[in-house]
Amino acid sequence: MSAYLLPLQWVRLAKYCELSGDTSDAVHARRRKRQWTDGVHCRIGPDGNVWINLSEVNKWVESRQQNASWPALGA
């Protein structure tokens, strides 16, 4: 089945970093600071790997942009 028909919700940390340009250290820092909630934004899978929930991370990014105190890009 094509990813276009059934988009991925959870991806392994390495794939998330590849797609987003983020680093694994940054992801773990967000987990430690409780900016990301285990079980919502990320989780340890049965294989022992960290998995990232793309839809929840997108919501987090969007909420951070709306609540930011700095001016929007291009302003």
N, C-alpha and C positions, 0 to 999 in steps of 0.2 A: 504494500500500500504506500502510496506517495506521501511524503511529509507535508505536501500541500493539502492533502485531504485530511490528514490526521497529524496536526502539528505537535511537536514534542512539548510537553509541559516540564519535565524534569530532564536535566542533562548533567553528566558528570562534571566535576569542577574543572578539569583540564579543558573540556570542550567549551564550557562557559567562558573561561579565560581567553581561549582562542577567538571566540565570537565577539566578546565584549572589549577585549584589550585590557581588562582588569587583571590583577595579580591574585594568586592564591593567598599571599600574605594579607592583602586588602580584604579579601573575603573573610579570612579567619579573624582579622581585627574587628570587622563588623559584628561577627558572632560574639566575640569577647565583650564588646561594648554594648551588646544586646540591641544593636540597630537592626539586625536581622534576627528573626525568631526561628530557632530550630523547630522543624516540623512544618513551618510555613514557608520561609524563604529558602531554607536549606535543610538537609537532613543527612544522617549517616545511613546509607543503604545497607541491605543485608549482606552485600559484598564487602562492606567496610569502607567504601568510597564515599566522599562527600558529593551529594547531588544538589543541584540548584534548581529551584522552581522559577522558570523564566517569567511566567505571568505574574507571580507575586513580586519578583524583583522589578518588573516594569511598573507595577503599581507603586512600589516604594520610590522609584526614581521620579515618577510623575507627582507624587505627593510632596516630595522634597522640593521640586521646582516651584510648586504653588506656594509653599510656605517659606521659601528662601527670603532672606532679608536683603540680599544683594540684587542689583538690577538685572533684568533679563538680558540675554545676549542681543546685541544690536541696538540696545537702548542708549 
